[in-house]
Every structure is written in C-alpha cells, then in structure tokens.
C-alpha cells in the first residue's frame, strides 16, 4: 500500500498576497523566492538567511515553482510588465531619472 505524504509548506489564501502561493505562516510569495534565485543568483542558503526561512521552506518553494513553472513564469512576466509601465509613467511625469 502506498501512502502519499503531502508537504503543507506552500499555501494559498485569498486574503494574503491576492491568493498567490506563499510559504505557510509567512507572507513570502513563492515567486519572490524564485525571482531572487533565478534573476539575482541567490543560492537556497542565501534565500533562507535573507528571508528568515528554513532551508526546507526554500526548497519546497523551488520545488513548487518547477511543478508550476508555466503559471509562475506568467506571473513574473506580468509583474515585470506592470513595473515597466509604472516606471515609464514616473519618468514621463518627471518623477524618475534613469541613470545609464
């Protein structure tokens, strides 16, 4: 007989972070850890220290990402587009100066 053991580390609550997947007991989004890991090159150990998480929580978030990669990549892309739109608006309004 096989028993499936679930890891209750990743949760979704519509009242926290718009229902995006987060680490249980925190408000840390899976997508935030993934972005720091993939785009900033932070190791799992560094993520655990920076976000005050256990290494198990970090690896659970990364595992969740790879199991739901398309969905989270889409979310990251949408957030990047919103950020670009917002920065462009600030620049047009003269409230942002870009340094090259």
N, CA and C of each residue as an Amber inpcrd file, in Angstrom:
protein
   300
   0.8470000  -1.1870000   0.0000000   0.0000000   0.0000000   0.0000000
   0.8890000   1.2460000   0.0000000   0.5350000   2.1940000  -0.8200000
   1.2950000   3.4390000  -0.9290000   0.5470000   4.5360000  -0.1920000
   1.2740000   5.2780000   0.6200000   0.7120000   6.4360000   1.3040000
   1.3700000   7.6790000   0.7350000   0.5700000   8.5850000   0.2340000
   1.0990000   9.8400000  -0.2940000   1.2430000  10.8090000   0.8660000
   2.4520000  11.3020000   1.0560000   2.7290000  12.2510000   2.1270000
   2.7960000  13.6480000   1.5330000   1.9670000  14.5150000   2.0120000
   1.9840000  15.8760000   1.4750000   2.8660000  16.7600000   2.3430000
   3.4170000  17.7360000   1.7120000   4.1920000  18.7440000   2.4360000
   3.3350000  19.9970000   2.4490000   2.8810000  20.3910000   3.6110000
   1.9700000  21.5350000   3.7300000   2.7380000  22.8410000   3.8750000
   3.7350000  23.0250000   3.0420000   4.5960000  24.1990000   3.1500000
   4.1010000  25.3560000   2.2990000   3.4870000  25.0510000   1.1730000
   3.0100000  26.0860000   0.2600000   1.4910000  26.1530000   0.3800000
   0.9880000  27.3680000   0.6240000  -0.4540000  27.5650000   0.7750000
  -0.8980000  28.7430000  -0.0760000  -2.1920000  28.8530000  -0.2290000
  -2.7980000  29.9870000  -0.9160000  -3.9800000  30.4490000  -0.0820000
  -4.0210000  31.7380000   0.1850000  -5.0980000  32.3370000   0.9880000
  -5.5130000  33.6140000   0.2750000  -6.7630000  33.6910000  -0.1140000
  -7.2230000  34.8520000  -0.8860000  -7.0510000  36.1720000  -0.1350000
  -6.8850000  36.1020000   1.1940000  -6.7200000  37.3320000   1.9710000
  -5.2510000  37.7350000   2.1230000  -4.3410000  36.8980000   1.6140000
  -2.9050000  37.1960000   1.7060000  -2.3050000  37.1880000   0.3120000
  -1.6960000  38.2960000  -0.0560000  -0.9730000  38.4230000  -1.3320000
  -1.8170000  38.0070000  -2.5310000  -3.0800000  38.4220000  -2.5050000
  -4.0150000  38.1590000  -3.6110000  -4.1580000  36.6720000  -3.9420000
  -3.9540000  35.8140000  -2.9560000  -4.1300000  34.3880000  -3.1780000
  -2.9730000  33.7070000  -3.8830000  -1.8700000  34.4270000  -4.0890000
  -0.7110000  33.8100000  -4.7350000  -0.0850000  32.7860000  -3.7920000
   0.5820000  31.7780000  -4.3300000   1.2210000  30.7710000  -3.4810000
   2.2840000  31.4170000  -2.5710000   2.1820000  31.1230000  -1.2770000
   3.1230000  31.6540000  -0.2900000   3.6020000  30.5130000   0.5970000
   4.6260000  30.7890000   1.3700000   5.0860000  29.8250000   2.3620000
   4.1850000  29.9200000   3.5740000   3.6980000  28.7960000   4.0370000
   2.7780000  28.7480000   5.1760000   3.3680000  29.4820000   6.3730000
   2.5370000  30.2830000   7.0260000   2.9530000  31.0220000   8.2050000
   3.7190000  32.2880000   7.9100000   3.8450000  32.6240000   6.6340000
   4.5560000  33.8430000   6.2200000   3.7130000  34.5620000   5.1750000
   4.2320000  35.6720000   4.7020000   3.6350000  36.3410000   3.5460000
   4.6140000  36.3390000   2.3790000   5.6030000  35.4470000   2.4330000
   6.6190000  35.3530000   1.3890000   6.0600000  34.5500000   0.2210000
   5.9980000  35.2140000  -0.9300000   5.4870000  34.5520000  -2.1300000
   6.5380000  33.6230000  -2.7260000   6.0770000  32.5170000  -3.2650000
   6.9590000  31.6130000  -3.9960000   7.6540000  32.3780000  -5.1090000
   6.9330000  33.2340000  -5.8060000   7.5050000  33.9810000  -6.9300000
   8.6320000  34.9160000  -6.4890000   8.5610000  35.4480000  -5.2630000
   9.6400000  36.3130000  -4.7730000  10.9340000  35.5160000  -4.5890000
  10.8130000  34.3270000  -4.0060000  11.9970000  33.4840000  -3.8350000
  12.5650000  33.0550000  -5.1860000  11.6820000  32.6790000  -6.0870000
  12.1150000  32.2260000  -7.4070000  12.8420000  33.3500000  -8.1390000
  12.2840000  34.5570000  -8.1080000  12.9230000  35.6920000  -8.7890000
  14.3100000  35.9620000  -8.2090000  14.4280000  35.9160000  -6.9030000
  15.7330000  36.1400000  -6.2760000  16.7240000  35.0390000  -6.6520000
  16.2270000  33.8410000  -6.7710000  17.0920000  32.7100000  -7.1110000
  17.5100000  32.7590000  -8.5810000  16.5430000  32.9260000  -9.4720000
  16.8350000  32.8640000 -10.9010000  17.4920000  34.1270000 -11.4480000
  17.0080000  35.2820000 -11.0410000  17.4550000  36.5290000 -11.6610000
  18.5560000  37.2440000 -10.8890000  18.6650000  36.9650000  -9.6010000
  19.7210000  37.5900000  -8.8000000  20.8030000  36.5900000  -8.4200000
  20.5660000  35.3250000  -8.7190000  21.5580000  34.2990000  -8.4760000
  21.7540000  33.9110000  -7.0240000  20.7630000  34.2170000  -6.1720000
  20.8810000  33.8680000  -4.7610000  20.7360000  32.3540000  -4.5790000
  21.6280000  31.7850000  -3.8050000  21.5780000  30.3530000  -3.5140000
  20.4290000  30.0670000  -2.5460000  19.9930000  28.8200000  -2.4710000
  18.9710000  28.4810000  -1.4740000  19.3870000  28.8680000  -0.0550000
  20.6550000  28.6860000   0.2600000  21.1360000  29.0540000   1.5950000
  21.0090000  30.5590000   1.8250000  21.3620000  31.3540000   0.8390000
  21.2440000  32.8100000   0.9640000  19.7750000  33.2230000   1.0790000
  18.9030000  32.5790000   0.3150000  17.4780000  32.8840000   0.4060000
  16.9510000  32.5960000   1.8020000  17.3680000  31.4720000   2.3750000
  16.9240000  31.1160000   3.7290000  17.3350000  32.1880000   4.7250000
  18.5550000  32.6560000   4.6220000  19.0370000  33.7020000   5.5320000
  18.3220000  35.0260000   5.2690000  18.2650000  35.4370000   4.0100000
  17.6810000  36.7380000   3.6560000  16.2030000  36.8450000   4.0040000
  15.4650000  35.7600000   3.8420000  14.0270000  35.7810000   4.0930000
  13.6540000  35.1960000   5.4570000  14.6740000  34.8100000   6.2300000
  14.4600000  34.2170000   7.5610000  13.5620000  32.9720000   7.4770000
  13.9650000  32.0600000   6.5950000  13.2330000  30.8170000   6.3640000
  14.1510000  29.6350000   6.6210000  13.5610000  28.4680000   6.7660000
  14.3750000  27.2600000   6.8440000  14.7590000  26.8550000   5.4240000
  15.8160000  26.0880000   5.3270000  16.2350000  25.6010000   4.0190000
  15.1490000  24.7150000   3.4070000  14.4320000  23.9770000   4.2470000
  13.3260000  23.1580000   3.7660000  12.2260000  23.9910000   3.1220000
  11.9270000  25.1440000   3.7180000  10.9140000  26.0300000   3.1390000
  11.3610000  26.5380000   1.7730000  12.6310000  26.9020000   1.6670000
  13.1500000  27.4060000   0.3890000  13.0670000  26.3250000  -0.6730000
  13.5220000  25.1330000  -0.3480000  13.4780000  24.0490000  -1.3360000
  12.0450000  23.6670000  -1.6880000  11.1260000  23.7530000  -0.7440000
   9.7150000  23.4890000  -1.0450000   9.1910000  24.5120000  -2.0480000
   9.5680000  25.7810000  -1.8480000   9.1340000  26.8310000  -2.7760000
   9.7190000  26.6080000  -4.1620000  10.9910000  26.2410000  -4.2290000
  11.6120000  25.9870000  -5.5410000  10.9960000  24.7580000  -6.2040000
  10.7060000  23.7260000  -5.4210000  10.0540000  22.5350000  -5.9820000
   8.6660000  22.8980000  -6.5150000   7.9370000  23.7000000  -5.7380000
   6.6090000  24.1380000  -6.1810000   6.7240000  24.9000000  -7.5010000
   7.7150000  25.7660000  -7.5910000   7.9180000  26.5320000  -8.8250000
   8.1030000  25.5900000 -10.0140000   8.9930000  24.6110000  -9.8870000
   9.2600000  23.7330000 -11.0180000   8.0670000  22.8380000 -11.3530000
   7.1800000  22.6110000 -10.3970000   5.9610000  21.8530000 -10.6750000
   4.8770000  22.7430000 -11.2970000   4.9970000  24.0560000 -11.1560000
   4.0070000  25.0070000 -11.6720000   4.6990000  26.1230000 -12.4520000
   5.7440000  25.7480000 -13.1750000   6.6310000  26.7110000 -13.8290000
   5.8980000  27.6620000 -14.7800000   5.0610000  27.1360000 -15.6460000
   4.3730000  27.9910000 -16.6250000   3.5380000  29.0650000 -15.9300000
   2.8070000  28.6570000 -14.9140000   1.9360000  29.5890000 -14.1780000
   2.7520000  30.6930000 -13.4900000   3.8190000  30.3190000 -12.8280000
   4.6070000  31.3050000 -12.0860000   5.4380000  32.1570000 -13.0400000
   5.9410000  31.5750000 -14.1210000   6.6530000  32.3760000 -15.1240000
   5.7230000  33.4300000 -15.7170000   4.4780000  33.0660000 -15.9480000
   3.4910000  34.0140000 -16.4770000   3.2870000  35.1540000 -15.4770000
   3.1660000  34.8220000 -14.2030000   3.0060000  35.8200000 -13.1470000
   4.2160000  36.7550000 -13.0900000   5.4130000  36.2020000 -13.1340000
   6.6260000  37.0200000 -13.0990000   6.6890000  37.9590000 -14.2990000
   6.3020000  37.4500000 -15.4600000   6.3010000  38.2760000 -16.6690000
   5.2850000  39.4230000 -16.5420000   4.0910000  39.1270000 -16.0390000
   3.0700000  40.1640000 -15.8500000   3.5460000  41.2290000 -14.8680000
   4.1840000  40.8090000 -13.7820000   4.6810000  41.7700000 -12.7980000
   5.7870000  42.6370000 -13.3790000   6.6480000  42.0520000 -14.2020000
   7.7120000  42.8270000 -14.8450000   7.1150000  43.8590000 -15.8060000
   6.0850000  43.4730000 -16.5300000   5.4240000  44.4170000 -17.4380000
   4.7750000  45.5620000 -16.6660000   4.1080000  45.2520000 -15.5520000
   3.4910000  46.3110000 -14.7330000   4.5430000  47.2520000 -14.1750000
   5.6660000  46.7000000 -13.7410000   6.7420000  47.5280000 -13.2080000
   7.2940000  48.4550000 -14.2880000   7.4960000  47.9370000 -15.5010000
   7.9840000  48.7720000 -16.6030000   7.0070000  49.8850000 -16.9320000
   5.7170000  49.5460000 -16.9610000   4.6870000  50.5560000 -17.2360000
   4.7150000  51.6460000 -16.1780000   4.8090000  51.2540000 -14.9210000
   4.8420000  52.2110000 -13.8110000   6.0930000  53.0890000 -13.8780000
   7.2480000  52.4870000 -14.1340000   8.4910000  53.2650000 -14.2300000
   8.4420000  54.2440000 -15.3960000   7.9020000  53.8120000 -16.5280000
   7.7710000  54.7080000 -17.6840000   6.8580000  55.8860000 -17.3640000
   5.7680000  55.6160000 -16.6660000   4.8410000  56.6930000 -16.2660000
   5.5400000  57.6850000 -15.3360000   6.2860000  57.1750000 -14.3670000
   7.0240000  58.0620000 -13.4590000   8.0290000  58.9160000 -14.2270000
   8.6930000  58.2980000 -15.1860000   9.6710000  59.0360000 -15.9810000
   8.9880000  60.1120000 -16.8210000   7.8580000  59.7900000 -17.4240000
   7.1070000  60.7640000 -18.2240000   6.6270000  61.9340000 -17.3720000
   6.2790000  61.6500000 -16.1160000   5.8120000  62.6920000 -15.1970000
   6.9600000  63.4800000 -14.5810000   8.2060000  63.1210000 -14.9480000
   9.3660000  63.8100000 -14.4050000   9.6830000  63.4440000 -12.9660000
   9.1640000  62.3190000 -12.5170000   9.4020000  61.9150000 -11.1170000
  10.4240000  60.7900000 -11.0200000  11.0510000  60.4500000 -12.1510000
  12.0620000  59.4000000 -12.1640000  13.1400000  59.8020000 -13.1410000
  14.3580000  59.6750000 -12.7040000  15.5020000  59.9430000 -13.5880000
  16.2700000  58.6430000 -13.7300000  16.4390000  58.2070000 -14.9500000
  17.1820000  56.9660000 -15.1940000  18.6640000  57.2950000 -15.3490000
  19.4900000  56.5250000 -14.6860000  20.9320000  56.6870000 -14.7740000
  21.4780000  55.5320000 -15.5950000  22.1630000  55.8590000 -16.6350000
  22.7130000  54.8160000 -17.5360000  24.1230000  54.4880000 -17.1250000
